[in-house]
Amino acid sequence: MNGRHGASLLTGLALAILAAACGGSASVSVAPTSTAAPTTAAPTTAAPTTLAWTVSDTSKATVRVREQLASLSFPSDAVLVATGATGAFQVNADGTFASGSKITFSVDSLKSDASQRDQFVKQSVLGTRQFPTATFVPAKVTGLPLPLPASGAFTFTLTGKLTIHGVDKDVTFDVQATRAGGDLTATATLNPTVKFGDFGMPVPAAPGRVLSVVDEIKLVVDLVATGPKT
């Protein structure tokens, strides 16, 4: 018997004796290796893209009404400008506006080139003591790319509800806007125009000074707002 063969026999004998002592045969067990099931990430839903803007008090609303003054041989426009704008608006990804979006102007701030005209319009036409403000609640934009690029010029249509003299009317504005980061400027022209009676107001009349007034209100809003930079 050589040494290697003798060692093998001794090792086998030792295992047999150990198995008998334990009451069974010797065996080696291997614990199964668990395989982790592949995980699938839950789908994520992107939040609607919104743009929130705060109206600057440098905004202004310009009203033009065609009149024939007794002192002139030709008709001209009475131009009145309202300032003191406040408000904010938030544009949703689908072009609608978030609840609470509103722009307000102080009607009592209206001013033209004639103080007598201003007082007459405020007291006898607009009734500013009872209705000191005019508001616009935007409803939807059409033709505006959303999300809005961080810079550029845009032309679109804006619809909403205009309130003057306590009377609401659905209106449409043609808008030309420019965005440069967090600065937004826009010129919104009311189209079509409205009449005094649309808001329960009488056509201005001042016998002796004003011969006639065309029953048409032309409104242009020059809006300045600040918001997100990107």
SULRA-V30088 format. One record per residue. N is the residue number from 1. SS is DSSP state (H for helix, E for strand, - for the rest). PSI is psi in degrees with one decimal (NA if undefined). Layout:
n=N ss=SS psi=PSI
n=N ss=SS psi=PSI
This chain:
n=1 ss=- psi=123.6
n=2 ss=- psi=170.1
n=3 ss=H psi=-42.3
n=4 ss=H psi=-42.3
n=5 ss=H psi=-36.7
n=6 ss=H psi=-37.7
n=7 ss=H psi=-38.7
n=8 ss=H psi=-42.1
n=9 ss=H psi=-39.5
n=10 ss=H psi=-39.4
n=11 ss=H psi=-41.9
n=12 ss=H psi=-40.1
n=13 ss=H psi=-39.0
n=14 ss=H psi=-40.8
n=15 ss=H psi=-39.9
n=16 ss=H psi=-43.7
n=17 ss=H psi=-41.8
n=18 ss=H psi=-38.7
n=19 ss=H psi=-42.0
n=20 ss=H psi=-39.8
n=21 ss=H psi=-30.0
n=22 ss=- psi=-2.1
n=23 ss=- psi=22.3
n=24 ss=- psi=-176.7
n=25 ss=- psi=150.2
n=26 ss=- psi=137.6
n=27 ss=- psi=160.9
n=28 ss=- psi=123.6
n=29 ss=- psi=142.3
n=30 ss=- psi=122.4
n=31 ss=- psi=134.9
n=32 ss=- psi=142.3
n=33 ss=- psi=120.4
n=34 ss=- psi=138.3
n=35 ss=- psi=118.2
n=36 ss=- psi=133.0
n=37 ss=- psi=140.9
n=38 ss=- psi=137.5
n=39 ss=- psi=144.4
n=40 ss=- psi=121.4
n=41 ss=- psi=137.3
n=42 ss=- psi=138.0
n=43 ss=- psi=140.6
n=44 ss=- psi=143.1
n=45 ss=- psi=120.5
n=46 ss=- psi=137.7
n=47 ss=- psi=147.5
n=48 ss=- psi=137.4
n=49 ss=- psi=124.9
n=50 ss=- psi=151.2
n=51 ss=E psi=118.0
n=52 ss=E psi=132.1
n=53 ss=E psi=144.7
n=54 ss=E psi=128.1
n=55 ss=E psi=133.6
n=56 ss=- psi=147.0
n=57 ss=- psi=-0.1
n=58 ss=- psi=-5.8
n=59 ss=- psi=156.6
n=60 ss=E psi=154.2
n=61 ss=E psi=126.8
n=62 ss=E psi=125.8
n=63 ss=E psi=133.3
n=64 ss=E psi=132.0
n=65 ss=E psi=128.9
n=66 ss=E psi=128.9
n=67 ss=E psi=158.4
n=68 ss=E psi=106.7
n=69 ss=E psi=147.3
n=70 ss=- psi=-25.5
n=71 ss=- psi=-4.9
n=72 ss=- psi=151.3
n=73 ss=- psi=5.2
n=74 ss=- psi=155.0
n=75 ss=- psi=156.4
n=76 ss=E psi=170.4
n=77 ss=E psi=130.7
n=78 ss=E psi=122.4
n=79 ss=E psi=118.0
n=80 ss=E psi=135.8
n=81 ss=E psi=130.4
n=82 ss=E psi=140.4
n=83 ss=- psi=-159.7
n=84 ss=- psi=38.9
n=85 ss=- psi=143.8
n=86 ss=E psi=168.6
n=87 ss=E psi=-179.1
n=88 ss=E psi=158.3
n=89 ss=E psi=151.8
n=90 ss=E psi=120.5
n=91 ss=E psi=124.4
n=92 ss=- psi=167.9
n=93 ss=- psi=-23.7
n=94 ss=- psi=8.8
n=95 ss=- psi=-5.8
n=96 ss=E psi=176.0
n=97 ss=E psi=145.7
n=98 ss=- psi=152.8
n=99 ss=- psi=138.8
n=100 ss=- psi=-8.2
n=101 ss=- psi=127.1
n=102 ss=E psi=145.0
n=103 ss=E psi=130.7
n=104 ss=E psi=136.9
n=105 ss=E psi=146.5
n=106 ss=E psi=108.6
n=107 ss=H psi=-29.4
n=108 ss=H psi=-13.0
n=109 ss=H psi=-4.8
n=110 ss=- psi=134.3
n=111 ss=E psi=136.6
n=112 ss=- psi=-160.5
n=113 ss=- psi=5.7
n=114 ss=- psi=113.9
n=115 ss=H psi=-32.3
n=116 ss=H psi=-41.6
n=117 ss=H psi=-44.2
n=118 ss=H psi=-47.7
n=119 ss=H psi=-39.6
n=120 ss=H psi=-46.9
n=121 ss=H psi=-43.1
n=122 ss=H psi=-43.6
n=123 ss=H psi=-46.8
n=124 ss=H psi=-20.1
n=125 ss=H psi=-56.1
n=126 ss=H psi=-26.3
n=127 ss=- psi=54.8
n=128 ss=- psi=-19.9
n=129 ss=- psi=-35.6
n=130 ss=- psi=-32.5
n=131 ss=- psi=78.4
n=132 ss=- psi=-10.6
n=133 ss=E psi=158.9
n=134 ss=E psi=138.3
n=135 ss=E psi=153.7
n=136 ss=E psi=123.9
n=137 ss=E psi=106.7
n=138 ss=E psi=144.7
n=139 ss=E psi=-47.7
n=140 ss=E psi=145.9
n=141 ss=E psi=144.2
n=142 ss=E psi=128.3
n=143 ss=- psi=4.9
n=144 ss=- psi=125.4
n=145 ss=- psi=130.2
n=146 ss=- psi=136.3
n=147 ss=- psi=145.1
n=148 ss=- psi=127.1
n=149 ss=- psi=152.4
n=150 ss=- psi=-16.6
n=151 ss=E psi=154.7
n=152 ss=E psi=175.2
n=153 ss=E psi=141.8
n=154 ss=E psi=144.2
n=155 ss=E psi=128.1
n=156 ss=E psi=175.9
n=157 ss=E psi=137.6
n=158 ss=E psi=128.0
n=159 ss=E psi=155.2
n=160 ss=E psi=-167.9
n=161 ss=E psi=121.0
n=162 ss=E psi=131.1
n=163 ss=E psi=118.0
n=164 ss=E psi=138.7
n=165 ss=- psi=28.8
n=166 ss=- psi=8.1
n=167 ss=E psi=133.4
n=168 ss=E psi=144.0
n=169 ss=E psi=133.7
n=170 ss=E psi=127.9
n=171 ss=E psi=169.3
n=172 ss=E psi=137.9
n=173 ss=E psi=140.2
n=174 ss=E psi=125.1
n=175 ss=E psi=136.3
n=176 ss=E psi=118.7
n=177 ss=E psi=155.7
n=178 ss=E psi=132.0
n=179 ss=E psi=135.5
n=180 ss=E psi=87.0
n=181 ss=- psi=-120.7
n=182 ss=- psi=6.9
n=183 ss=E psi=128.9
n=184 ss=E psi=127.4
n=185 ss=E psi=145.0
n=186 ss=E psi=146.2
n=187 ss=E psi=114.9
n=188 ss=E psi=119.6
n=189 ss=E psi=123.4
n=190 ss=E psi=124.8
n=191 ss=- psi=112.7
n=192 ss=- psi=168.8
n=193 ss=- psi=173.1
n=194 ss=E psi=168.3
n=195 ss=- psi=161.1
n=196 ss=H psi=-41.2
n=197 ss=H psi=-21.7
n=198 ss=H psi=-24.8
n=199 ss=H psi=20.2
n=200 ss=- psi=26.9
n=201 ss=- psi=146.1
n=202 ss=- psi=151.9
n=203 ss=- psi=129.7
n=204 ss=- psi=139.8
n=205 ss=- psi=127.7
n=206 ss=- psi=82.8
n=207 ss=- psi=135.8
n=208 ss=- psi=-30.1
n=209 ss=- psi=-39.8
n=210 ss=E psi=118.3
n=211 ss=E psi=-37.6
n=212 ss=E psi=156.1
n=213 ss=E psi=129.6
n=214 ss=- psi=132.0
n=215 ss=- psi=70.8
n=216 ss=- psi=129.3
n=217 ss=E psi=119.7
n=218 ss=E psi=125.8
n=219 ss=E psi=130.1
n=220 ss=E psi=127.7
n=221 ss=E psi=122.7
n=222 ss=E psi=104.5
n=223 ss=E psi=136.9
n=224 ss=E psi=128.8
n=225 ss=E psi=156.0
n=226 ss=E psi=148.3
n=227 ss=E psi=-150.7
n=228 ss=- psi=146.4
n=229 ss=- psi=-15.6
n=230 ss=- psi=NA
